[in-house]
Amino acid sequence: MPPMIPAMSGGNTGGTPQQQLRIRYHRDFDGMVSGAVLAHVLRAQGEQPILLSVNYDERKGWENFEEGRRFAVVDFHFHPRAEYWFDHHPTTFLSEDLRATYAPSERWQWDENALSCPPLILRHAKEYFDYEPPERFLEAARWSDIIDAARFESVDQAIFGDDPALRISRSLTAAPNPAWVDQIATALIEESMHDVALRSDLEKAHDRAARNRDKALEQFPPTVLWNEAGVVFYDASSSKVRRERFAPFYHYPDVSYAVGVIPTRAGFHITCGENPWNKPEGGIHVGELMEQYGGGGHRAVGGANPPSLEEAQRLGEEVAELIARHLAAR
């Protein structure tokens, strides 16, 4: 059951002032918009929340996360002490005990079928708080679905698109620091995406990110180890190689899947994704496949973190070969 939480109140009503709520949002476009939407909803309820990003490096010691503070979590793993929690990821629960703790309520909602998190929060706020969103949030939620579920019109739009939402999203890949991301997310509470995208600091980050993108596209072809049966397998584990999410489908538009090895802060990662512009008939559930390798994900995208580079390379190729055999046997 959800934790017992005092009734929503925003200021000092004669008693002890209420501790400020911290909204922890996943550090991507989907998460930023989710945080901004929830902050706007809760401001109408009398809260004055602050936005602070969260990323996967904070999963360690998750039971002690934000100990002693009031907090919410959006677009990230379930936490039983969160006053508000909204997510759409199938892999949100870090244990079966946490899964058993969850029950939908006025303050918690999970929908693994949602394309992204902001529309989920908007629907919930309408139902429970009679919240009517400004048009800018409806537009941001629409773009959040497009970006998070890779529903771009084309690979060119995904890589070179210049809409305000896409400029904001790409700028995050060249953010000067996490605190800057919090500033952009906070700006989205009251400002339109168009106005935020025109900020000089965001334009600077976007220009740097665009240069990185161009370099990544140039560097991708030499990382490809093989391209067979609708699957391209690549090794971009070198720290000297820049990465672009859709580079495989830009260079190899006829493949249905891309499997690669890439570095992370903690080691190396196997990434696997379906081509949004060449979806296979009778394709494989990527998230379920990656669960067999200690990872997870959605139907069209997923990953795993083997303990070493050698293991990531070996298992990555195994995943690619398995998918290729599946496609050939259809």
Backbone bond lengths (Angstrom), bond angles and torsions (degrees), N, CA, C in turn:
res aa  C-N    CA-C-N  psi(-1)  N-CA   C-N-CA  omega(-1)  CA-C   N-CA-C  phi
1 M - - - 1.466 - - 1.524 109.68 -
2 P 1.332 117.65 150.18 1.455 119.94 177.58 1.522 111.30 -60.23
3 P 1.331 118.84 151.21 1.454 121.64 179.93 1.520 111.24 -65.22
4 M 1.319 116.00 153.65 1.457 120.72 175.64 1.520 108.11 -73.28
5 I 1.327 116.07 121.49 1.453 121.81 -175.32 1.520 108.39 -128.22
6 P 1.328 117.83 139.10 1.466 119.19 177.55 1.515 110.99 -59.36
7 A 1.326 115.16 155.72 1.462 119.92 177.37 1.515 109.35 -57.77
8 M 1.328 116.05 149.27 1.454 121.37 -177.10 1.525 110.14 -62.32
9 S 1.304 114.57 129.06 1.455 120.07 -179.67 1.509 108.25 -152.77
10 G 1.300 118.73 141.24 1.445 119.69 -172.09 1.494 114.42 -107.96
11 G 1.171 126.59 -15.81 1.452 120.16 -175.39 1.504 110.47 -140.90
12 N 1.307 114.73 -165.12 1.443 121.32 178.68 1.520 107.74 -87.39
13 T 1.323 116.46 110.57 1.469 121.18 -178.19 1.521 110.90 -101.89
14 G 1.345 115.82 22.13 1.454 118.96 179.29 1.504 111.15 115.13
15 G 1.298 118.18 -21.30 1.451 121.72 178.19 1.515 110.11 -100.18
16 T 1.333 115.30 -155.61 1.460 120.55 179.31 1.521 109.74 -72.25
17 P 1.324 118.37 131.77 1.471 119.99 179.46 1.531 110.83 -59.22
18 Q 1.304 115.17 140.29 1.448 119.99 -177.98 1.523 110.63 -77.42
19 Q 1.321 116.47 138.50 1.458 121.05 178.21 1.526 110.20 -61.87
20 Q 1.322 116.42 141.14 1.460 121.21 -178.71 1.521 110.82 -65.62
21 L 1.321 115.94 135.91 1.462 121.67 179.82 1.528 109.83 -80.02
22 R 1.321 116.46 134.34 1.457 122.76 177.13 1.530 108.21 -104.88
23 I 1.329 117.59 118.96 1.461 121.55 177.02 1.522 107.72 -94.38
24 R 1.327 116.58 111.71 1.458 122.53 179.18 1.526 107.94 -95.15
25 Y 1.313 116.16 117.56 1.465 121.33 -174.68 1.528 109.22 -120.68
26 H 1.338 116.57 147.90 1.464 119.66 177.96 1.515 110.16 -65.25
27 R 1.325 116.59 140.28 1.457 122.56 -170.79 1.526 112.38 -81.83
28 D 1.336 116.10 64.74 1.465 122.33 171.49 1.520 107.65 -149.07
29 F 1.338 117.46 -179.96 1.462 119.83 -175.28 1.523 111.24 -60.86
30 D 1.317 116.90 -45.91 1.463 122.48 178.28 1.530 110.26 -55.02
31 G 1.327 116.48 -48.56 1.458 120.46 -178.24 1.516 113.17 -67.86
32 M 1.345 116.94 -40.61 1.462 120.39 179.43 1.523 111.64 -60.81
33 V 1.327 115.96 -46.84 1.462 119.42 179.27 1.525 109.82 -64.79
34 S 1.323 117.41 -39.29 1.466 120.83 177.67 1.523 110.50 -58.76
35 G 1.334 116.42 -45.81 1.455 119.95 179.22 1.514 112.35 -63.05
36 A 1.337 116.59 -42.57 1.464 120.69 -179.75 1.528 110.90 -64.34
37 V 1.339 116.55 -42.44 1.465 120.52 179.83 1.523 110.32 -63.08
38 L 1.339 117.31 -49.23 1.465 119.37 -178.67 1.522 110.81 -62.99
39 A 1.324 117.45 -39.06 1.463 119.82 178.01 1.526 110.86 -60.45
40 H 1.336 116.77 -42.41 1.469 120.55 -179.98 1.524 110.65 -66.11
41 V 1.318 116.31 -41.31 1.471 120.60 177.17 1.520 110.41 -59.91
42 L 1.322 117.00 -46.43 1.461 120.77 -174.93 1.527 112.56 -75.31
43 R 1.325 117.10 -26.51 1.461 118.48 172.84 1.520 110.66 -60.47
44 A 1.327 115.56 -37.41 1.471 119.77 177.81 1.516 111.55 -67.80
45 Q 1.343 116.61 -18.95 1.463 121.06 178.17 1.533 111.83 -95.17
46 G 1.330 116.81 4.22 1.462 120.12 177.06 1.506 115.36 100.19
47 E 1.321 118.61 -1.06 1.459 121.77 178.01 1.535 110.15 -82.05
48 Q 1.331 115.51 162.19 1.465 122.48 172.31 1.527 107.34 -132.21
49 P 1.336 116.73 69.66 1.468 119.64 -173.43 1.528 113.08 -75.27
50 I 1.318 115.31 159.94 1.453 121.35 172.22 1.523 108.15 -116.28
51 L 1.330 116.16 152.82 1.455 122.16 -177.99 1.520 110.26 -104.90
52 L 1.333 115.61 129.53 1.454 122.53 177.90 1.526 107.76 -138.87
53 S 1.316 116.26 129.01 1.467 119.00 -176.67 1.522 111.31 -74.05
54 V 1.329 115.25 161.32 1.465 122.78 175.27 1.516 106.87 -138.56
55 N 1.326 116.65 145.76 1.451 119.91 177.89 1.522 109.29 -139.45
56 Y 1.329 115.68 178.55 1.459 120.26 -169.34 1.514 113.77 -64.70
57 D 1.328 118.30 -20.84 1.457 119.02 178.59 1.525 112.19 -68.85
58 E 1.326 118.64 -11.00 1.459 122.08 178.91 1.525 112.78 -94.93
59 R 1.332 117.19 4.37 1.469 119.16 177.38 1.528 111.82 -72.35
60 K 1.322 116.84 -24.00 1.458 119.89 178.61 1.527 109.02 -65.20
61 G 1.317 116.20 126.99 1.453 119.93 -175.97 1.514 112.31 68.43
62 W 1.338 116.61 36.69 1.462 121.90 -175.29 1.523 112.51 -57.57
63 E 1.341 117.03 -30.67 1.471 119.04 -178.52 1.524 111.25 -64.62
64 N 1.344 118.45 -23.83 1.469 121.43 -179.97 1.528 112.69 -99.24
65 F 1.303 116.67 7.03 1.471 121.42 -177.93 1.528 110.91 -57.65
66 E 1.324 116.70 129.45 1.480 124.03 177.67 1.532 112.45 53.65
67 E 1.305 116.55 35.38 1.473 121.61 179.99 1.522 110.05 -55.12
68 G 1.328 116.65 129.10 1.457 121.81 175.81 1.511 115.16 82.25
69 R 1.343 117.39 4.20 1.459 120.37 -179.17 1.521 110.69 -119.46
70 R 1.320 115.40 158.60 1.457 120.93 168.78 1.517 107.71 -84.21
71 F 1.325 116.95 131.40 1.461 117.82 -178.74 1.524 110.87 -153.31
72 A 1.331 114.06 159.24 1.464 123.75 171.63 1.525 106.89 -124.35
73 V 1.328 116.54 158.57 1.462 122.05 176.91 1.521 107.77 -131.84
74 V 1.339 116.22 130.92 1.468 120.39 177.11 1.517 109.73 -130.81
75 D 1.320 115.28 140.31 1.462 122.87 177.05 1.524 111.30 59.35
76 F 1.336 116.31 34.63 1.459 120.44 -178.93 1.532 108.54 -155.48
77 H 1.324 114.76 178.43 1.459 121.08 -171.94 1.535 113.30 -54.33
78 F 1.306 114.73 146.64 1.469 121.75 176.39 1.523 110.12 -63.54
79 H 1.334 114.56 138.06 1.466 120.33 172.63 1.530 108.59 -132.48
80 P 1.329 118.01 128.28 1.472 119.93 -174.07 1.521 114.35 -69.51
81 R 1.339 118.28 -16.66 1.467 119.59 177.79 1.522 112.86 -94.93
82 A 1.307 118.07 0.64 1.462 120.46 -179.78 1.532 110.03 -68.78
83 E 1.315 116.32 130.07 1.457 119.44 176.81 1.521 110.89 -69.36
84 Y 1.329 115.61 -35.42 1.460 121.26 174.39 1.522 106.78 -132.84
85 W 1.315 115.90 140.27 1.467 119.96 179.05 1.524 109.16 -150.10
86 F 1.338 115.13 128.58 1.462 121.75 177.56 1.522 108.35 -138.06
87 D 1.336 115.70 133.85 1.464 118.91 178.58 1.518 109.58 -158.04
88 H 1.354 114.52 164.67 1.462 120.09 179.68 1.525 111.95 -133.45
89 H 1.338 117.43 4.75 1.460 119.87 -177.03 1.530 111.89 -81.88
90 P 1.322 118.02 133.16 1.470 120.31 178.12 1.521 112.61 -61.93
91 T 1.335 116.94 -26.67 1.465 121.08 -176.46 1.528 111.69 -99.57
92 T 1.318 117.72 29.21 1.463 121.13 -174.28 1.523 113.77 -70.17
93 F 1.338 118.40 -29.30 1.457 121.32 -175.61 1.523 110.00 -90.71
94 L 1.331 116.44 122.37 1.454 120.79 -175.20 1.522 112.98 -82.30
95 S 1.320 118.12 -6.96 1.461 121.44 176.05 1.523 108.97 -157.19
96 E 1.315 116.14 162.78 1.465 120.50 177.07 1.523 110.94 -66.28
97 D 1.333 116.86 -31.78 1.467 119.88 177.92 1.532 110.35 -64.26
98 L 1.327 116.64 -40.73 1.461 119.04 178.15 1.525 110.70 -67.46
99 R 1.320 116.85 -37.65 1.476 119.89 177.24 1.518 110.49 -61.12
100 A 1.333 116.61 -39.06 1.467 120.78 -179.60 1.528 111.32 -71.38
101 T 1.329 117.32 -24.13 1.465 121.27 179.95 1.519 112.29 -73.87
102 Y 1.327 115.65 -31.13 1.464 119.61 -175.39 1.521 112.73 -69.89
103 A 1.305 115.13 136.17 1.473 122.55 168.48 1.519 106.87 -147.10
104 P 1.329 118.89 133.85 1.468 119.85 -179.48 1.521 111.04 -59.95
105 S 1.320 115.72 142.56 1.460 120.31 -177.05 1.518 109.13 -154.91
106 E 1.324 116.21 -172.97 1.462 121.23 176.40 1.522 111.27 -61.09
107 R 1.335 116.91 -26.14 1.454 121.49 -172.35 1.525 114.22 -114.68
108 W 1.315 118.97 -10.65 1.458 122.24 -179.47 1.521 109.30 -125.98
109 Q 1.318 117.69 137.22 1.458 120.46 174.90 1.518 110.25 -155.20
110 W 1.327 114.83 134.95 1.467 122.26 178.85 1.522 108.24 -132.24
111 D 1.334 116.18 134.29 1.458 120.88 177.01 1.523 107.67 -144.27
112 E 1.325 116.08 98.21 1.460 119.97 -176.29 1.528 112.32 -70.18
113 N 1.318 117.49 -9.56 1.464 120.51 177.71 1.523 112.79 -91.81
114 A 1.326 116.88 -7.19 1.464 120.50 178.35 1.524 109.42 -71.29
115 L 1.330 117.23 139.22 1.463 120.96 -179.89 1.519 111.42 -69.30
116 S 1.327 116.65 -33.10 1.460 121.44 177.20 1.525 107.74 -153.00
117 C 1.323 115.25 176.95 1.467 119.25 -172.33 1.535 115.50 -85.98
118 P 1.335 121.14 -36.47 1.473 119.45 -176.32 1.529 115.37 -55.88
119 P 1.361 119.73 -44.59 1.472 117.55 178.28 1.524 112.66 -60.80
120 L 1.323 116.84 -32.82 1.465 120.91 177.40 1.521 110.32 -63.32
121 I 1.321 117.34 -44.93 1.466 120.61 179.55 1.525 111.01 -65.91
122 L 1.330 116.77 -40.83 1.466 120.23 179.79 1.527 111.18 -62.78
123 R 1.332 117.38 -43.66 1.477 119.84 177.76 1.525 110.58 -62.45
124 H 1.311 116.02 -42.99 1.458 120.93 -178.18 1.532 110.85 -64.80
125 A 1.332 116.71 -43.63 1.461 120.53 -178.99 1.526 111.33 -65.02
126 K 1.317 116.40 -35.35 1.468 119.81 177.02 1.527 110.02 -64.74
127 E 1.325 116.14 -43.58 1.466 120.47 -176.76 1.522 112.45 -69.41
128 Y 1.329 117.44 -44.15 1.464 120.58 -171.57 1.521 114.16 -97.00
129 F 1.348 117.53 -29.35 1.451 120.05 -174.86 1.524 112.66 -117.88
130 D 1.344 117.45 5.32 1.460 122.43 -178.29 1.533 110.36 53.38
131 Y 1.309 115.70 41.74 1.466 123.18 -175.00 1.517 110.38 -86.20
132 E 1.316 116.00 131.24 1.462 122.04 175.33 1.524 108.23 -110.81
133 P 1.328 117.95 111.23 1.461 119.91 -173.63 1.522 112.30 -75.94
134 P 1.324 116.68 149.30 1.466 119.44 171.44 1.525 109.52 -69.39
135 E 1.307 116.34 158.47 1.460 121.54 -176.70 1.528 111.67 -58.16
136 R 1.323 117.89 -32.87 1.465 119.71 -177.03 1.529 111.48 -62.89
137 F 1.344 117.43 -29.89 1.460 118.95 178.89 1.532 111.68 -77.70
138 L 1.316 116.45 -32.97 1.457 119.23 175.63 1.525 110.30 -63.22
139 E 1.338 115.75 -41.51 1.458 120.73 178.31 1.527 110.87 -67.46
140 A 1.322 116.99 -42.32 1.467 120.62 179.22 1.529 111.05 -64.60
141 A 1.336 116.44 -38.32 1.459 119.92 178.64 1.521 111.06 -66.59
142 R 1.331 116.90 -37.27 1.464 120.17 177.54 1.523 110.67 -62.14
143 W 1.321 116.10 -44.12 1.457 120.17 178.86 1.520 111.81 -69.25
144 S 1.319 116.44 -32.99 1.460 119.58 177.84 1.526 110.92 -61.27
145 D 1.335 116.29 -41.27 1.470 119.96 175.65 1.528 110.73 -60.72
146 I 1.333 116.06 -43.97 1.464 120.29 -178.18 1.528 110.56 -63.46
147 I 1.318 116.82 -46.86 1.463 120.93 -175.07 1.520 111.60 -72.08
148 D 1.321 117.35 -47.00 1.468 119.43 -173.94 1.516 112.02 -72.38
149 A 1.337 117.03 -31.61 1.466 120.06 -179.57 1.529 111.95 -99.78
150 A 1.346 117.02 9.72 1.467 122.50 179.16 1.526 111.54 51.66
151 R 1.335 116.24 48.50 1.456 121.17 179.02 1.530 110.95 -99.40
152 F 1.300 115.20 41.71 1.455 120.94 177.40 1.519 110.02 -70.68
153 E 1.325 115.35 154.70 1.461 120.01 179.06 1.521 111.42 -65.51
154 S 1.324 116.75 -31.50 1.462 121.33 -176.50 1.513 108.85 -159.95
155 V 1.324 115.69 166.27 1.456 119.37 176.14 1.523 110.39 -65.67
156 D 1.332 117.84 -30.72 1.457 120.56 177.04 1.523 111.44 -64.53
157 Q 1.334 116.80 -40.77 1.468 118.96 176.87 1.523 110.66 -64.08
158 A 1.330 116.48 -41.67 1.459 120.56 -179.16 1.527 111.62 -61.25
159 I 1.321 117.13 -38.39 1.461 121.06 -174.08 1.524 112.62 -93.05
160 F 1.326 116.91 -39.57 1.464 120.30 -173.19 1.526 114.00 -114.13
161 G 1.341 117.86 2.18 1.458 121.01 -177.58 1.521 112.73 -55.55
162 D 1.347 116.29 142.55 1.461 121.04 -173.07 1.523 112.64 -118.61
163 D 1.321 117.99 11.46 1.462 120.55 176.65 1.533 109.18 -62.69
164 P 1.335 118.48 152.85 1.465 120.13 -178.92 1.530 113.83 -52.05
165 A 1.324 117.71 -42.76 1.468 120.14 179.69 1.522 111.10 -61.82
166 L 1.324 116.50 -40.46 1.458 120.09 -178.73 1.525 111.06 -71.89
167 R 1.316 117.49 -34.01 1.466 120.04 176.15 1.527 110.60 -66.50
168 I 1.330 116.07 -41.93 1.465 119.77 177.64 1.522 110.26 -63.25
169 S 1.321 116.26 -46.98 1.457 120.64 -178.79 1.524 111.69 -59.93
170 R 1.334 116.54 -46.19 1.463 118.71 -178.89 1.518 111.52 -67.78
171 S 1.308 117.95 -34.74 1.465 120.25 -179.00 1.528 111.63 -59.60
172 L 1.323 116.87 -27.58 1.459 120.19 -178.02 1.519 111.64 -64.69
173 T 1.335 117.56 -25.43 1.455 120.22 179.92 1.529 111.88 -73.59
174 A 1.326 117.09 -10.52 1.462 121.25 177.44 1.528 110.18 -127.68
175 A 1.320 116.47 29.73 1.463 120.50 179.72 1.530 109.93 -61.87
176 P 1.324 118.14 134.79 1.465 119.58 -179.56 1.520 113.41 -65.39
177 N 1.339 117.40 -28.84 1.467 121.68 178.42 1.527 108.60 -170.18
178 P 1.346 118.72 163.12 1.466 120.65 -179.68 1.523 113.75 -59.98
179 A 1.339 117.52 -32.52 1.463 120.04 -179.69 1.529 110.89 -63.64
180 W 1.329 117.18 -32.23 1.460 120.39 177.38 1.518 110.71 -65.09
181 V 1.317 117.12 -39.99 1.463 121.15 177.27 1.532 109.50 -60.19
182 D 1.343 116.93 -39.70 1.465 119.97 177.52 1.530 110.96 -62.74
183 Q 1.320 116.97 -36.76 1.466 120.19 178.20 1.525 111.29 -64.31
184 I 1.332 116.45 -41.52 1.460 119.90 179.70 1.528 110.29 -68.12
185 A 1.327 116.84 -43.28 1.462 120.17 178.10 1.525 110.82 -60.55
186 T 1.311 117.14 -41.78 1.466 121.30 179.43 1.524 110.94 -65.15
187 A 1.323 116.64 -38.05 1.468 119.76 178.08 1.520 111.12 -61.66
188 L 1.340 116.65 -33.63 1.468 120.61 -178.34 1.527 113.16 -69.61
189 I 1.322 117.84 -12.88 1.468 119.65 178.24 1.522 110.34 -63.22
190 E 1.325 116.58 -40.81 1.463 120.75 -174.56 1.521 114.24 -117.79
191 E 1.335 118.16 -13.79 1.466 120.79 -175.20 1.526 110.76 -109.80
192 S 1.314 116.30 154.75 1.457 121.58 177.07 1.524 109.92 -75.31
193 M 1.320 116.16 159.80 1.457 120.13 175.93 1.519 110.52 -60.28
194 H 1.319 116.78 -36.72 1.468 120.95 179.79 1.521 110.48 -59.28
195 D 1.335 117.22 -46.99 1.456 120.46 -178.64 1.529 111.34 -68.72
196 V 1.329 116.94 -40.31 1.464 119.89 179.27 1.523 110.68 -63.81
197 A 1.336 116.63 -40.15 1.460 120.95 -178.84 1.525 112.01 -65.79
198 L 1.336 117.83 -19.86 1.459 121.46 179.52 1.525 113.17 -88.78
199 R 1.311 118.22 -3.99 1.471 120.51 177.29 1.527 109.94 -58.89
200 S 1.308 116.84 139.88 1.464 119.84 -177.37 1.529 111.85 -65.23
201 D 1.341 117.11 -36.22 1.464 118.60 179.82 1.525 110.93 -69.53
202 L 1.335 117.15 -33.40 1.460 119.12 177.65 1.522 110.92 -72.12
203 E 1.327 116.99 -39.63 1.469 119.93 177.07 1.529 110.30 -60.15
204 K 1.316 117.09 -38.85 1.460 120.88 179.16 1.532 110.59 -64.95
205 A 1.340 116.83 -44.31 1.465 120.49 178.42 1.522 110.82 -65.71
206 H 1.327 116.33 -40.19 1.463 119.45 179.70 1.523 111.32 -64.44
207 D 1.317 117.62 -42.24 1.460 120.34 -179.87 1.533 110.49 -62.50
208 R 1.324 116.27 -40.75 1.466 120.12 177.25 1.528 110.47 -64.80
209 A 1.338 116.42 -41.65 1.460 120.63 179.07 1.521 111.67 -65.11
210 A 1.332 116.95 -36.75 1.466 120.84 179.02 1.527 110.76 -65.55
211 R 1.330 116.66 -38.61 1.465 119.44 176.60 1.530 110.55 -65.20
212 N 1.334 116.12 -40.14 1.471 120.10 176.67 1.522 110.88 -62.47
213 R 1.333 116.19 -40.59 1.473 120.96 178.49 1.523 110.64 -60.27
214 D 1.318 116.81 -46.96 1.458 120.07 -179.07 1.527 111.13 -61.96
215 K 1.321 116.31 -39.47 1.463 120.32 177.82 1.524 110.35 -66.12
216 A 1.337 117.06 -40.32 1.456 120.91 179.92 1.526 111.75 -63.60
217 L 1.314 116.72 -40.73 1.462 120.07 178.32 1.525 111.03 -63.94
218 E 1.310 116.08 -37.31 1.456 120.95 178.75 1.528 111.41 -68.74
219 Q 1.331 116.73 -36.55 1.461 121.32 -174.80 1.527 113.68 -84.71
220 F 1.339 118.05 -13.86 1.463 118.61 -172.79 1.534 114.57 -66.65
221 P 1.325 121.06 -49.07 1.470 119.63 -173.47 1.525 115.26 -50.84
222 P 1.346 120.65 -41.86 1.467 119.10 179.71 1.531 114.65 -66.30
223 T 1.340 117.78 -14.56 1.468 119.64 179.34 1.526 112.38 -83.22
224 V 1.327 117.76 -12.15 1.466 121.07 -176.02 1.530 109.93 -73.52
225 L 1.325 116.27 126.25 1.466 122.34 179.24 1.520 111.54 -92.93
226 W 1.329 116.81 -38.36 1.457 119.63 173.05 1.520 111.00 -161.61
227 N 1.321 114.46 160.20 1.463 123.25 -179.07 1.519 106.89 -140.73
228 E 1.344 115.78 100.18 1.461 120.72 -174.50 1.528 110.62 -142.95
229 A 1.323 115.77 145.28 1.464 123.31 171.00 1.523 113.16 52.10
230 G 1.324 116.80 36.96 1.455 120.28 176.74 1.513 114.69 83.67
231 V 1.345 117.56 10.63 1.468 121.50 -179.21 1.528 108.88 -129.13
232 V 1.330 117.01 132.31 1.451 121.33 172.20 1.530 107.78 -109.52
233 F 1.345 115.20 131.58 1.464 121.40 179.85 1.522 108.40 -117.13
234 Y 1.331 115.93 129.38 1.462 120.28 -176.57 1.524 111.40 -136.89
235 D 1.317 115.10 157.55 1.461 122.09 178.22 1.522 108.12 -123.97
236 A 1.318 116.00 100.66 1.465 122.40 178.67 1.519 109.68 -111.41
237 S 1.340 115.57 38.09 1.459 120.50 -174.88 1.519 113.12 -76.22
238 S 1.322 118.18 -14.42 1.455 120.77 179.53 1.524 110.77 -68.32
239 S 1.314 116.27 136.20 1.466 120.60 178.47 1.526 111.81 -69.20
240 K 1.322 117.28 -11.86 1.465 121.37 179.18 1.523 112.38 -84.60
241 V 1.342 116.65 -9.61 1.458 121.12 -177.22 1.528 109.34 -98.49
242 R 1.301 118.37 123.02 1.460 121.78 174.29 1.525 109.23 -79.24
243 R 1.329 115.48 156.56 1.455 119.45 -174.08 1.525 111.40 -124.07
244 E 1.308 115.15 140.79 1.463 123.98 176.03 1.520 106.74 -130.23
245 R 1.324 116.67 123.14 1.463 121.79 -172.32 1.520 113.45 -52.02
246 F 1.327 117.27 -42.61 1.464 120.24 -173.48 1.527 113.49 -101.34
247 A 1.327 117.38 11.04 1.462 120.46 178.93 1.528 113.15 -55.25
248 P 1.351 119.49 -40.34 1.473 118.25 179.50 1.519 113.08 -58.66
249 F 1.329 116.52 -38.55 1.474 119.53 -176.18 1.521 111.98 -84.84
250 Y 1.328 117.09 -17.61 1.461 121.49 172.97 1.531 109.32 -72.21
251 H 1.329 116.53 -44.27 1.465 120.95 -178.03 1.533 112.66 -85.02
252 Y 1.331 117.19 -28.03 1.459 121.55 -177.01 1.535 109.36 -129.75
253 P 1.329 117.44 70.20 1.471 120.55 -174.26 1.518 114.07 -65.13
254 D 1.343 118.29 -17.28 1.459 120.34 -177.19 1.521 113.53 -85.89
255 V 1.334 119.10 -10.41 1.467 119.51 179.88 1.519 109.82 -78.52
256 S 1.329 115.97 158.55 1.457 121.24 177.49 1.528 112.87 -102.33
257 Y 1.336 116.53 -22.19 1.472 120.44 -179.76 1.522 110.11 -140.59
258 A 1.318 115.54 149.96 1.457 122.49 171.50 1.520 108.26 -126.42
259 V 1.313 115.95 131.11 1.463 122.34 177.12 1.516 107.25 -124.41
260 G 1.325 116.94 129.63 1.445 119.73 -177.49 1.513 113.52 -143.46
261 V 1.315 115.26 165.12 1.462 123.25 174.74 1.524 107.15 -113.92
262 I 1.326 116.37 124.90 1.458 121.53 -178.05 1.530 109.35 -134.34
263 P 1.335 117.93 156.62 1.470 119.91 178.17 1.522 111.89 -83.15
264 T 1.314 116.00 156.17 1.466 123.12 171.63 1.525 107.58 -130.86
265 R 1.318 116.26 176.52 1.470 119.40 177.27 1.524 111.08 -61.75
266 A 1.329 116.19 -33.58 1.461 120.34 -173.47 1.523 113.61 -98.45
267 G 1.322 118.79 -7.01 1.456 120.02 -177.71 1.514 111.41 162.36
268 F 1.351 115.34 -121.75 1.459 119.92 -177.36 1.524 110.09 -137.35
269 H 1.310 114.55 151.74 1.457 122.23 -169.81 1.529 110.08 -130.95
270 I 1.327 115.93 137.48 1.461 121.25 169.44 1.512 107.19 -93.45
271 T 1.312 117.47 122.36 1.455 121.52 177.14 1.523 109.62 -112.44
272 C 1.321 116.05 137.93 1.462 120.91 -177.87 1.518 108.60 -138.61
273 G 1.329 116.56 129.35 1.458 119.39 -178.44 1.507 112.94 -145.94
274 E 1.323 114.25 148.88 1.462 121.98 176.42 1.522 109.27 -87.11
275 N 1.308 116.60 143.32 1.470 121.54 178.28 1.537 109.02 -72.16
276 P 1.343 118.71 112.96 1.470 120.12 -178.28 1.518 113.28 -62.95
277 W 1.348 117.80 -20.22 1.462 121.66 -175.58 1.533 112.14 -106.87
278 N 1.320 116.17 6.10 1.464 120.96 174.71 1.519 108.86 -151.72
279 K 1.334 114.42 60.11 1.464 120.04 -176.96 1.526 110.21 -66.92
280 P 1.326 117.61 135.68 1.460 120.03 179.72 1.520 112.11 -81.26
281 E 1.299 117.07 148.12 1.458 120.56 170.38 1.522 107.66 -78.49
282 G 1.314 115.91 134.05 1.457 119.18 -178.71 1.511 112.55 65.91
283 G 1.325 116.19 38.32 1.456 120.19 -179.39 1.517 112.65 -71.15
284 I 1.321 115.15 -178.75 1.454 121.53 -175.80 1.526 110.06 -102.23
285 H 1.322 117.86 152.23 1.458 122.04 175.53 1.524 107.22 -83.38
286 V 1.328 115.96 104.35 1.456 120.40 -172.60 1.526 111.74 -63.21
287 G 1.324 117.59 -43.93 1.459 120.23 -178.21 1.515 112.41 -60.07
288 E 1.324 116.63 -43.99 1.467 120.00 179.05 1.522 110.95 -65.76
289 L 1.329 116.92 -38.16 1.454 120.10 177.19 1.527 110.61 -62.29
290 M 1.332 116.85 -45.72 1.452 119.87 -176.94 1.525 112.50 -70.21
291 E 1.321 117.35 -22.89 1.465 119.82 173.79 1.522 110.88 -60.41
292 Q 1.328 117.06 -31.53 1.467 120.82 178.34 1.526 111.69 -67.10
293 Y 1.325 116.45 -15.77 1.465 121.48 179.73 1.534 111.27 -111.50
294 G 1.334 115.70 19.66 1.452 120.91 176.63 1.506 115.03 84.90
295 G 1.339 117.03 9.97 1.451 120.57 179.87 1.513 112.32 -115.86
296 G 1.331 116.77 -138.74 1.454 120.90 -179.68 1.510 110.50 172.58
297 G 1.325 115.67 -162.07 1.455 120.16 179.65 1.506 112.69 144.46
298 H 1.321 116.43 -161.14 1.458 124.27 179.15 1.526 109.88 -97.92
299 R 1.318 115.59 -177.51 1.463 119.35 178.84 1.533 112.02 -61.37
300 A 1.312 117.10 -38.18 1.464 120.06 -172.88 1.516 114.09 -100.99
301 V 1.314 118.65 -10.28 1.463 120.20 -177.19 1.521 109.89 -151.74
302 G 1.323 115.50 145.65 1.457 119.47 179.46 1.512 110.63 -170.58
303 G 1.322 115.14 -178.30 1.454 119.03 -179.31 1.503 111.93 -169.65
304 A 1.326 115.72 174.35 1.456 123.20 178.88 1.521 108.76 -152.17
305 N 1.330 116.47 159.80 1.459 122.56 -177.06 1.525 110.85 -122.57
306 P 1.325 119.02 84.80 1.460 121.65 176.98 1.533 110.82 -63.11
307 P 1.329 116.92 163.09 1.470 120.09 -173.54 1.523 115.58 -75.49
308 S 1.321 118.83 -13.16 1.459 120.42 -177.36 1.521 110.20 -150.28
309 L 1.328 115.81 164.99 1.458 120.24 177.31 1.525 110.55 -62.73
310 E 1.322 116.29 -43.75 1.464 119.92 -179.05 1.517 111.12 -60.09
311 E 1.320 116.42 -41.73 1.461 120.02 179.83 1.526 110.89 -70.08
312 A 1.313 117.25 -37.66 1.462 120.51 177.68 1.524 110.44 -63.09
313 Q 1.320 116.82 -41.61 1.465 120.47 179.41 1.527 110.81 -66.01
314 R 1.326 116.15 -42.91 1.470 120.01 -178.78 1.522 111.30 -67.03
315 L 1.331 116.26 -48.85 1.465 119.82 -177.54 1.527 111.32 -71.93
316 G 1.330 116.95 -32.65 1.457 119.38 176.80 1.516 111.11 -61.14
317 E 1.309 116.73 -44.22 1.462 119.66 178.55 1.529 110.80 -67.68
318 E 1.317 116.41 -34.57 1.465 119.89 176.97 1.523 110.82 -62.47
319 V 1.343 116.51 -42.77 1.467 121.01 177.80 1.522 110.05 -62.48
320 A 1.329 116.71 -45.79 1.463 120.60 -178.99 1.528 110.92 -61.47
321 E 1.332 117.33 -43.41 1.468 121.29 179.80 1.518 111.23 -65.91
322 L 1.325 116.40 -38.41 1.474 120.58 179.24 1.531 110.23 -62.56
323 I 1.337 116.82 -44.22 1.456 120.75 -179.68 1.539 109.86 -66.03
324 A 1.322 115.99 -41.61 1.465 120.08 179.55 1.530 110.89 -61.38
325 R 1.314 116.96 -40.63 1.475 119.81 177.73 1.520 111.12 -66.77
326 H 1.341 115.58 -38.27 1.473 119.89 178.15 1.534 110.50 -61.67
327 L 1.323 116.66 -44.23 1.454 120.66 -179.57 1.523 111.22 -66.65
328 A 1.317 116.85 -39.03 1.467 120.65 -178.56 1.523 111.95 -68.96
329 A 1.344 116.95 -25.24 1.464 120.86 -175.80 1.514 112.76 -89.55
330 R 1.334 118.28 -1.17 1.465 119.83 -176.43 1.526 111.08 -65.60
